[in-house]
């Protein structure tokens, strides 16, 4: 049972009555019985909490940083009106607004209540219990109960680099045969014949087709479709480092989403594997329009694990999933320990079977610190920053000498740099 401020006000008036009008035990008894009668009247006329039916969608999705309203349907299936207050409880990270709602429901009436949520980081938020405080017609007493109404808010990655996707897809379409090329590279497909023009490579002339025609014909080629792209996300402790406004993992998720969307537009199938000491999440054999949604849901709840990555385990898991020659894009960090102890022992085996591209996030604050020389403290910081930059440069050159291509860029430039590298592989026929 709960009581309200109205009952407290009635108790004050009863006390004044006893003090000023009937200062005796009889006055106390009358005042007490009056208050008890008011409470009993409210409780007897109270609508039943069990008559309220609560329902809502089990899962709601929204991009991180955006707002969305979640709906809670309340039906009064009883024979008495229901008055009171409802609190829709969500975790603090959901930043819930307007979660307190007044109830005034006649019998057999349904209302829909809305709570605004604005998550600031990707992942799932589970709704807490719904609290109902129902009051009688006098508004002096009532009952308070909690009801579990399962619901989940899934905050998808923000995917800010999505704005780059249309222009990159247009470039890819230009390569694919909307405008074909006469340059033949490894792994390209024949597209069609066209007339020879000055400047064409004479090696592209098809003499048999020319003999059957009145003009000299050359073959045109387009990049192969239906290739296989495998994205490996290192979710170990190296991915937890802060870079800019987020972690290294946040930056790699942005780049992976843009690459996935571009590869799907290019007709390629994409696998995603997030791994540290076990498989954290994966997407397998998906292409086309469904890929982007699959990737965003798979990456929504991904967070760094403070453990050392098992690189041999990553190699085994990749080889199990990539049976045919594929483009393997490995998102990791390029510090000396990671390269020497983790990557170099496994990359030769991987590069023997697949085209490997290592992608790493660089810290813009380190680059900025290397240029500051205004004071003694800045000189020490600049020396440390230069040491880090030199270490990463050596790591990149070491990997390149093993035949592995390397992309390293700041968080804001990494998605576009990776997309451009993918387009270059398509253009040269190396994919």
Residue pairs with C-beta under 8 A, 6 or more apart in sequence:
1 39
1 43
1 141
1 142
1 143
2 133
2 141
2 142
2 143
2 144
3 39
3 140
3 141
4 135
4 139
4 140
4 141
4 142
6 138
6 139
6 140
7 35
7 38
7 39
7 140
7 141
10 35
10 38
10 140
11 35
14 31
14 32
14 34
14 35
15 31
17 27
17 31
18 24
18 27
18 28
18 30
18 31
21 27
22 30
38 138
38 140
38 141
39 140
39 141
41 136
41 138
42 135
42 136
42 137
42 138
42 139
42 140
42 141
42 142
43 136
43 141
43 142
43 143
44 136
45 80
45 136
45 137
46 80
46 134
46 135
46 136
46 142
46 143
47 76
47 78
47 80
47 81
47 82
47 83
47 105
47 134
48 78
48 80
49 132
49 134
49 143
49 145
49 147
50 78
51 76
51 77
51 78
51 79
51 80
51 82
52 74
52 75
52 76
52 77
52 78
52 82
52 105
52 132
52 147
53 74
53 75
53 77
54 72
54 73
54 74
54 75
54 130
54 147
54 149
55 72
55 73
55 75
55 149
56 70
56 71
56 72
56 73
56 149
56 151
57 70
57 71
57 151
58 150
58 151
58 152
59 151
59 152
59 153
59 154
60 68
60 70
60 117
60 151
60 152
60 153
60 154
61 153
61 154
61 155
61 156
61 297
62 68
62 117
62 119
62 153
62 154
62 155
62 156
63 155
63 156
63 157
63 158
63 159
64 119
64 120
64 121
64 122
64 155
64 156
64 157
64 158
65 118
65 119
65 120
65 158
66 118
67 116
67 117
67 118
68 116
68 117
68 118
68 153
69 114
69 115
69 116
69 117
70 88
70 114
70 115
70 117
70 127
70 151
70 153
71 112
71 113
71 114
72 86
72 88
72 112
72 113
72 114
72 115
72 130
72 149
73 110
73 111
73 112
73 113
74 86
74 103
74 105
74 110
74 111
74 112
74 113
75 109
75 110
76 82
76 105
76 106
76 107
76 108
76 109
76 110
77 108
78 107
79 107
80 107
81 104
81 105
81 106
81 107
81 137
82 103
82 104
82 105
82 134
83 103
83 104
83 105
83 134
83 135
83 136
83 137
83 139
84 102
84 103
84 132
84 133
84 134
84 135
84 142
85 100
85 101
85 102
85 103
85 132
85 133
86 100
86 101
86 102
86 103
86 113
86 130
86 131
86 132
86 133
87 99
87 100
87 101
87 130
87 131
87 133
88 96
88 99
88 100
88 101
88 113
88 115
88 127
88 130
89 99
89 127
89 128
89 129
89 130
89 131
90 96
90 99
90 115
90 117
90 125
90 127
90 128
90 153
91 125
91 126
91 128
93 119
93 120
93 121
93 125
94 117
94 118
94 119
94 125
94 153
95 117
95 118
95 119
95 120
96 115
96 116
96 117
97 115
97 116
97 117
97 118
98 114
98 115
98 116
99 115
101 113
103 111
103 132
103 134
105 111
117 125
117 153
119 125
119 153
119 155
121 155
122 155
122 156
122 157
122 158
122 253
122 299
122 300
122 301
122 302
123 154
123 155
123 300
123 301
123 303
124 152
124 153
124 154
124 155
124 300
124 301
125 152
125 153
125 155
126 150
126 151
126 152
127 149
127 150
127 151
127 152
127 153
129 146
129 147
129 148
129 149
130 146
130 147
130 148
130 149
131 144
131 145
131 146
132 144
132 145
132 146
132 147
133 142
133 143
133 144
134 142
134 143
134 144
134 145
135 141
135 142
136 142
154 297
154 300
154 301
155 300
156 296
156 297
156 299
156 300
157 250
157 253
157 254
157 257
157 296
157 299
157 300
158 254
159 254
159 257
159 258
159 296
160 254
161 254
161 255
161 257
161 258
161 415
161 416
162 257
162 258
162 261
164 258
164 415
164 416
164 419
165 258
165 261
165 262
165 265
168 258
168 262
168 419
168 423
169 261
169 262
169 265
171 423
172 262
172 265
172 266
172 423
172 426
173 265
175 181
175 222
175 223
175 423
175 426
175 427
176 222
176 223
176 225
176 266
176 426
177 191
177 222
180 191
180 192
180 194
180 220
180 221
180 222
181 220
181 221
181 222
181 427
182 200
182 201
182 204
182 218
182 219
182 220
182 221
183 201
183 221
184 204
184 219
184 221
184 429
185 221
185 427
185 428
185 429
185 430
186 429
186 430
187 223
187 224
187 227
187 429
187 430
187 431
188 221
188 222
188 223
188 224
188 429
189 221
189 222
189 223
189 224
189 225
190 219
190 220
190 221
191 219
191 220
191 221
191 222
192 219
192 220
193 206
193 209
193 217
193 218
193 219
193 220
194 217
194 218
194 220
195 215
195 216
195 217
195 218
196 205
196 215
196 216
196 217
196 218
200 218
201 218
204 218
204 219
204 220
205 216
205 217
205 218
205 219
206 217
206 218
206 219
209 217
210 216
210 217
221 429
223 266
223 426
223 427
223 429
223 431
224 429
224 431
225 266
225 267
225 268
226 267
226 268
226 269
227 266
227 267
227 268
227 269
227 326
227 327
227 431
228 268
228 269
228 270
228 271
228 322
228 324
228 325
228 326
228 327
229 259
229 260
229 263
229 268
229 269
229 270
229 271
229 326
229 327
229 329
230 270
230 271
230 272
230 273
230 318
230 321
230 322
230 326
230 327
230 328
230 329
230 354
231 256
231 259
231 260
231 270
231 271
231 272
231 273
231 329
231 331
232 273
232 275
232 314
232 318
232 328
232 329
232 330
232 331
232 332
233 239
233 249
233 252
233 253
233 256
233 272
233 273
233 274
233 275
233 302
233 331
234 275
234 276
234 309
234 314
234 330
234 331
234 332
234 333
235 249
235 274
235 275
235 276
235 280
235 302
235 303
235 304
235 305
235 309
236 276
236 277
236 304
236 305
236 307
236 308
236 309
237 304
237 305
237 306
237 307
237 308
237 309
238 248
238 309
238 332
238 333
238 335
238 338
239 247
239 248
239 249
239 252
239 304
239 332
239 333
240 247
240 248
240 249
240 304
240 305
240 306
241 247
241 248
241 333
241 363
243 251
243 361
243 362
243 363
243 364
243 410
243 411
244 251
244 363
244 364
244 365
244 410
244 411
244 412
245 411
246 411
247 304
248 304
248 333
248 361
249 302
249 303
249 304
250 411
251 361
251 411
251 414
252 331
252 359
252 361
252 414
253 299
253 302
254 411
254 414
254 415
255 331
255 359
255 414
255 415
255 418
256 272
256 295
256 299
256 329
256 331
257 292
257 295
257 296
257 299
257 415
258 415
258 416
258 418
258 419
259 329
259 415
259 418
259 419
259 422
260 270
260 272
260 291
260 292
260 295
261 291
261 292
262 419
262 422
262 423
263 270
263 287
263 291
263 422
264 270
264 287
264 288
264 289
264 291
264 292
266 426
267 287
268 287
269 285
269 286
269 287
270 283
270 286
270 287
270 291
270 295
271 282
271 283
271 284
271 285
271 321
271 322
272 281
272 282
272 283
272 295
272 298
272 299
273 279
273 282
273 314
273 317
273 318
273 321
274 280
274 281
274 282
274 298
274 299
274 302
275 309
275 310
275 313
275 314
275 317
276 305
276 307
276 308
276 309
276 310
277 305
277 307
277 308
277 309
277 310
277 313
278 313
279 317
280 302
280 305
281 298
281 299
281 301
281 302
282 298
282 321
283 291
283 294
283 295
283 298
284 321
286 294
309 332
309 342
311 342
311 343
311 345
311 346
312 345
312 346
314 330
314 346
315 346
315 349
315 350
318 328
318 350
319 349
319 350
319 353
322 328
322 353
322 354
325 353
325 354
325 355
326 354
326 355
327 354
327 355
327 357
327 422
327 425
327 431
328 350
328 354
328 355
328 356
328 357
329 357
329 359
329 418
330 343
330 356
330 357
330 358
330 359
331 359
331 360
332 338
332 342
332 343
332 358
332 359
332 360
333 360
333 361
334 358
334 360
334 392
334 395
334 396
334 399
334 406
334 408
335 391
335 392
335 395
336 391
336 394
336 395
338 395
339 395
339 398
339 399
343 358
343 399
344 398
344 399
344 402
347 356
347 358
347 399
347 402
347 404
348 402
350 356
351 402
351 403
351 404
355 405
355 425
355 430
355 431
356 403
356 404
356 405
357 404
357 405
357 406
357 407
357 421
358 399
358 404
358 405
358 406
358 407
359 406
359 407
359 408
359 414
359 418
360 392
360 406
360 407
360 408
361 408
361 409
361 410
361 411
361 414
362 392
362 408
362 409
362 410
363 388
363 410
364 410
364 411
364 412
366 385
366 388
366 389
367 385
367 389
367 410
369 378
369 381
369 382
369 384
369 385
370 382
370 385
370 386
370 389
371 382
372 378
372 381
372 382
373 379
373 382
392 408
396 406
396 408
399 406
400 406
405 421
407 414
407 417
407 418
407 421
409 417
422 431
424 430
425 431
